Amino acid sequence: AETFSDIRSGLKFDRPGFLAVLKAVQERRVSRVVIVHEDRLARFGVDLLRRVFAGYGTDLLVLEPKPKDTPETELAQDLIAIITSFSARLYGLRSHKTRTLLSTA
């Protein structure tokens, strides 16, 4: 069994662990991808990933599926996830700018 992990946001698809999972699926090295929560794999598009994986003969098993939400609750959660990711990115850019300014001072 292979283990993949990421620290970055599930909103981003350029995460090393995520890309390694995709490569393993495409190379047919794995028959099943097991995750605890689907938002750890991707915040959006898990159903699409499930279909892509199935096309390569790989099952996606979610150990703790999220309960069905009302459309309003799902929309609110999606908006919060997007705002949280955007805020983290802004703070990261600000922190990088501060470090750059301090290193040149």
FENFEN-V883765 format. One record per backbone hydrogen bond with DSSP energy under -0.5 kcal/mol. NH is the residue of the N-H (numbers start at 1). CO is the residue of the C=O. If there is no record, write none. Layout:
BEGIN
<<NH/CO> <NH/CO>>
END
This chain:
BEGIN
<<12/9> <19/15> <20/16> <21/17> <22/18> <23/19> <24/20> <25/21> <26/22> <27/23> <28/25> <29/24> <30/24> <33/59> <34/32> <35/61> <40/37> <41/37> <41/38> <42/38> <43/10> <49/45> <50/46> <51/47> <52/48> <53/49> <54/50> <55/51> <56/52> <56/53> <57/54> <58/53> <59/31> <61/33> <61/59> <62/60> <63/35> <63/61> <64/36> <74/70> <75/71> <76/72> <77/73> <78/74> <79/75> <80/76> <81/77> <82/78> <83/79> <84/80> <85/81> <86/82> <87/83> <88/84> <89/85> <90/86> <91/87> <92/88> <93/89> <94/90> <95/91> <96/92> <97/93> <98/94> <99/95> <100/96> <101/97> <102/98> <103/99> <104/100> <105/101>>
END
